[in-house]
C-alpha cells in the first residue's frame, strides 16, 4: 500500500455519495461545501447578504464558550488511514485547531434518509482518531491516523473546530470495507470492480488527464474529467491499468464505458484477469466506440476465479468506467429446483463423463445462475483427460460431420458461418485443423456462436503454433464458455428462465 495515504480513496467525497448531515452552525458558508470535488476557489469582491462568499464551511464568530462541529456520513464505510483538513483561502478566519472522531452507525450507510442517521447520533459511540491539533491557515493540513485504528470500520466522522471559523474541504482517506454479509444476502452477481465494494485501481501506465481511481467510482461519469484518460501516445506500446478486485470471484458480465470520450476513446481494448500472482488470461478483446457503454457477457472467456483485472487500451485514450459483475469464490449447497436435468441433458452440453456425473450428483439447482456457477467450478476441478474427452465431442471447425457425442443440432447451429464459408477459407481451415491436431493431440476448440468463418480462421492461425500447455488451457476456457451457452439454451428449451 502507498506510503502516501492521500493515494487511498476519499471515503467521504460527494462523488461517492458522502454527505454532511448535521452541524451546529453554517452562518457564512454551507457544510455541503466540505465534500465538493476539486480545490476550493476564491472569488474576489463577491459578497452575500451575510458576508464574504467563501467556498467551504464557515461558522459565525463565537462570543460564548464552546466550539463548532459537523457530522459527515461516509459514502463508503471503511477504515480511516489519514485526513486532510484544507483551509484554502481561510487566512484570517480559520480555526485554531481541530479534532476528528468516528463512529459506526448500523444500517445507516448509504441511506437517503438523514433522519435515520440523526436519530442515532446522540447514542453513537465516538472514537477519537485525531486529538485536538493545531491548524495552519490557507493550507492542506494532512494528518495520518494511528495504525491502531486501521482495523476499525466506520460509517460516520465528526469534525470539531476550535473555537470557530472556516474549513474549505475535508478529505477522509482510507480503505473501503463493504458489508459482505449484506451483499451475499442480496444474491446474484456483485460488481467486484466497484470502489464502493472495496476494489482498488492499484497502478496504471499513465493518467495525465484523468485519475485512474475514476475508473471504478460509483455512479455514471459526469464528464471527461470524471474518467481515466492518458496522454497521447507517440511511441510504441499501449496504456493499461490494474484493478485489484474487492474479492476473488468468477465474472459474469463486464461493462467498458467510454461515455464523454468522443474524440479520444481507445481504438481497441483487451481485458485480462488473473488469480493472485498467476498468469494473465485474456477475458475479452474488442474494438470500442466513442461515447458508448459496451457490455460483455457471453463473449467473456471463462478462466475461473480471478482476483485482478488488467484493462489494456490501444494505443491510448480514455475510459469513463469499468464494471465487472461476478460471483464470489465460495462453495454453496445446491437446492433442488431444476430437477429435470439428467445425464442425457448434461451430455448435450459437455461430453466429459466425469463432468456429467458430477452435475447429476448435485440433484438440481435454485436457478440458472447457480447452475452456471456450479458447471464452471466443476469443470475446473477436472484434469487433462476430461478436457480431451470434452473436446472430442465437437466436430472440427468447418467440418460437416458431427461427433456421436455432444449435440448435433447445436454444433451445426454454432458453426453455421463456417459451413457457408468460401472454398478457399474452408480449405485453409481444414489444413490448419490438421496441423493443429498433429501439434497438440486434440482438435481446435473455439466458441463459434455468432462468429464469422474469417474470424475463426484468424484465431486458428494465431493459435496453431502455440505451446501445447497454453493451448490446452485456452481450449478448456473455450469449452466452458461453450458449455455455459449450451446450458442456458437447454434451460430455455425446457421452459425454465432464460
WOHUVEN-V754851 format. One record per backbone hydrogen bond with DSSP energy under -0.5 kcal/mol. CO is the residue of the C=O (numbers start at 1). NH is the residue of the N-H. E is the energy in kcal/mol with one decimal. If there is no record, write none. Layout:
# WOHUVEN-V754851
CO&NH&E ; CO&NH&E
This chain:
# WOHUVEN-V754851
3&5&-0.9 ; 4&7&-2.2 ; 5&8&-1.9 ; 9&11&-0.9 ; 9&174&-2.0 ; 10&13&-0.9 ; 11&75&-1.5 ; 11&76&-1.8 ; 13&16&-1.4 ; 13&18&-2.6 ; 14&17&-1.7 ; 19&21&-0.8 ; 19&73&-3.3 ; 22&71&-3.1 ; 29&58&-1.5 ; 30&33&-1.2 ; 31&34&-1.8 ; 32&35&-1.2 ; 33&36&-1.4 ; 34&170&-2.3 ; 35&14&-2.3 ; 41&55&-0.5 ; 42&44&-0.6 ; 43&46&-1.6 ; 45&47&-0.6 ; 46&53&-2.3 ; 48&51&-0.5 ; 51&48&-3.4 ; 54&56&-1.4 ; 56&58&-0.6 ; 57&167&-2.5 ; 58&28&-1.5 ; 58&29&-1.6 ; 68&161&-2.5 ; 69&24&-1.6 ; 70&159&-2.8 ; 71&21&-1.8 ; 71&22&-1.3 ; 72&74&-0.6 ; 72&157&-2.4 ; 73&19&-2.1 ; 77&177&-2.4 ; 78&154&-2.5 ; 79&81&-0.5 ; 79&175&-2.1 ; 81&145&-2.2 ; 82&173&-2.5 ; 83&143&-2.8 ; 84&86&-0.8 ; 84&171&-2.2 ; 85&87&-0.6 ; 85&141&-1.9 ; 86&168&-2.0 ; 86&169&-1.6 ; 87&90&-2.3 ; 87&138&-1.5 ; 89&91&-1.1 ; 90&138&-1.3 ; 93&166&-1.6 ; 96&135&-2.3 ; 97&162&-2.5 ; 98&133&-2.7 ; 99&160&-2.8 ; 100&129&-2.1 ; 100&130&-2.3 ; 101&158&-2.9 ; 102&127&-3.3 ; 103&105&-0.6 ; 103&155&-2.3 ; 103&156&-2.2 ; 104&106&-0.7 ; 105&108&-1.6 ; 105&109&-0.5 ; 108&111&-2.2 ; 112&114&-0.8 ; 113&116&-1.4 ; 113&117&-0.7 ; 114&117&-0.7 ; 114&118&-2.8 ; 115&119&-2.2 ; 117&120&-1.6 ; 117&121&-0.7 ; 118&121&-0.7 ; 118&122&-0.5 ; 120&124&-0.8 ; 121&124&-0.8 ; 124&126&-0.7 ; 126&128&-0.5 ; 127&102&-2.2 ; 127&129&-0.6 ; 129&146&-0.5 ; 130&100&-1.9 ; 133&98&-2.1 ; 136&139&-0.6 ; 139&87&-2.8 ; 139&141&-1.2 ; 140&142&-0.7 ; 141&85&-2.8 ; 143&83&-2.7 ; 146&149&-2.1 ; 147&150&-1.7 ; 149&152&-1.7 ; 154&78&-1.7 ; 155&74&-2.7 ; 156&103&-2.2 ; 157&72&-3.0 ; 158&101&-2.0 ; 158&160&-0.6 ; 159&70&-2.1 ; 160&99&-2.2 ; 161&68&-1.5 ; 162&96&-1.8 ; 162&97&-1.4 ; 163&68&-0.7 ; 165&59&-2.4 ; 167&57&-3.3 ; 169&86&-2.5 ; 171&84&-2.2 ; 171&173&-0.7 ; 172&11&-3.1 ; 173&81&-2.5 ; 173&82&-1.9 ; 174&9&-0.5 ; 174&176&-0.5 ; 175&79&-2.3 ; 178&180&-1.2 ; 179&183&-2.0 ; 180&184&-2.7 ; 181&185&-1.8 ; 182&186&-1.5 ; 183&187&-0.8 ; 184&187&-0.8 ; 190&192&-1.4 ; 190&326&-2.7 ; 191&194&-1.4 ; 192&246&-3.0 ; 194&197&-1.1 ; 194&199&-2.2 ; 195&198&-1.6 ; 200&202&-1.1 ; 200&244&-3.3 ; 203&242&-2.6 ; 210&229&-0.7 ; 211&214&-1.3 ; 212&215&-1.5 ; 213&216&-0.9 ; 214&217&-1.4 ; 215&322&-2.5 ; 216&195&-2.6 ; 223&226&-1.5 ; 224&227&-1.2 ; 227&229&-0.6 ; 228&319&-2.5 ; 229&209&-1.8 ; 229&210&-1.6 ; 239&313&-2.7 ; 240&205&-2.6 ; 241&311&-2.4 ; 242&202&-1.5 ; 242&203&-1.0 ; 243&245&-0.7 ; 243&309&-2.6 ; 244&200&-2.2 ; 248&329&-2.3 ; 249&251&-0.5 ; 249&306&-2.6 ; 250&327&-2.4 ; 253&325&-2.3 ; 254&296&-2.6 ; 255&257&-0.5 ; 255&323&-2.3 ; 256&258&-0.5 ; 256&294&-2.5 ; 257&320&-2.8 ; 257&321&-1.2 ; 258&261&-2.1 ; 258&291&-1.3 ; 260&262&-1.3 ; 261&291&-1.6 ; 264&318&-1.5 ; 267&288&-1.2 ; 268&314&-2.7 ; 269&286&-2.7 ; 270&312&-3.2 ; 271&283&-3.2 ; 271&284&-1.6 ; 272&310&-2.5 ; 273&281&-3.0 ; 274&276&-0.6 ; 274&307&-3.1 ; 274&308&-2.0 ; 275&278&-2.0 ; 281&273&-2.7 ; 283&301&-2.8 ; 284&271&-3.0 ; 286&269&-2.8 ; 289&292&-0.6 ; 292&258&-3.0 ; 292&294&-0.7 ; 294&256&-2.6 ; 296&254&-2.5 ; 297&300&-1.5 ; 301&303&-0.8 ; 306&249&-2.0 ; 307&245&-2.7 ; 308&274&-1.6 ; 309&243&-3.1 ; 310&272&-2.5 ; 310&312&-0.6 ; 311&241&-1.6 ; 311&313&-0.5 ; 312&270&-2.3 ; 313&239&-1.2 ; 314&267&-2.2 ; 314&268&-1.3 ; 315&239&-0.9 ; 317&230&-2.1 ; 318&266&-0.5 ; 319&228&-2.9 ; 321&257&-2.6 ; 323&255&-2.6 ; 324&192&-2.3 ; 324&193&-0.6 ; 325&252&-3.3 ; 325&253&-2.0 ; 326&190&-3.3 ; 327&250&-2.2 ; 328&330&-1.5 ; 337&339&-2.0 ; 338&341&-1.2 ; 342&346&-2.4 ; 343&347&-2.4 ; 344&348&-0.9 ; 345&348&-0.6 ; 345&349&-0.6 ; 346&349&-1.1 ; 346&350&-1.9 ; 351&353&-0.6 ; 352&356&-2.3 ; 353&357&-2.8 ; 354&358&-2.1 ; 355&359&-2.2 ; 356&360&-2.4 ; 357&361&-1.8 ; 358&362&-0.5 ; 359&362&-1.0 ; 360&363&-1.6 ; 365&338&-1.5 ; 367&371&-2.1 ; 368&372&-2.8 ; 369&373&-2.3 ; 370&374&-2.5 ; 371&375&-2.4 ; 372&376&-2.2 ; 373&377&-2.5 ; 374&378&-2.8 ; 375&379&-2.1 ; 376&380&-1.9 ; 378&381&-1.2 ; 379&382&-1.5 ; 383&387&-2.0 ; 384&388&-2.8 ; 385&389&-1.8 ; 386&390&-2.1 ; 387&391&-2.6 ; 388&392&-2.0 ; 390&393&-1.3 ; 391&394&-1.9 ; 396&399&-2.6 ; 406&408&-0.6 ; 407&411&-2.3 ; 408&412&-2.4 ; 409&413&-2.2 ; 410&414&-2.9 ; 411&415&-1.8 ; 413&416&-1.2 ; 415&419&-2.2 ; 416&420&-1.2 ; 418&421&-1.5 ; 422&426&-2.5 ; 423&427&-2.5 ; 424&428&-2.1 ; 425&429&-2.6 ; 426&430&-2.3 ; 427&431&-2.4 ; 428&432&-2.7 ; 429&433&-2.5 ; 430&434&-2.1 ; 431&435&-2.2 ; 432&436&-2.6 ; 433&437&-2.4 ; 434&438&-2.1 ; 435&439&-2.1 ; 436&440&-2.6 ; 437&441&-2.5 ; 444&446&-0.5 ; 446&448&-0.9 ; 448&451&-2.4 ; 452&456&-2.0 ; 453&457&-2.4 ; 454&458&-2.2 ; 455&459&-1.9 ; 456&460&-2.4 ; 457&461&-2.4 ; 458&462&-1.7 ; 459&463&-1.7 ; 460&464&-1.9 ; 463&466&-1.6 ; 467&471&-2.1 ; 468&472&-2.8 ; 469&473&-1.8 ; 470&474&-2.5 ; 471&475&-3.1 ; 472&476&-2.0 ; 473&477&-2.0 ; 474&478&-2.2 ; 475&479&-2.4 ; 476&480&-2.1 ; 477&302&-0.7 ; 477&481&-1.5 ; 478&482&-2.3 ; 479&483&-2.7 ; 480&484&-2.3 ; 481&485&-1.9 ; 482&486&-2.3 ; 483&487&-2.6 ; 484&488&-2.2 ; 485&489&-2.0 ; 486&490&-2.8 ; 487&491&-2.5 ; 488&492&-1.8 ; 489&493&-2.3 ; 490&494&-1.9 ; 491&496&-3.0 ; 492&495&-1.2
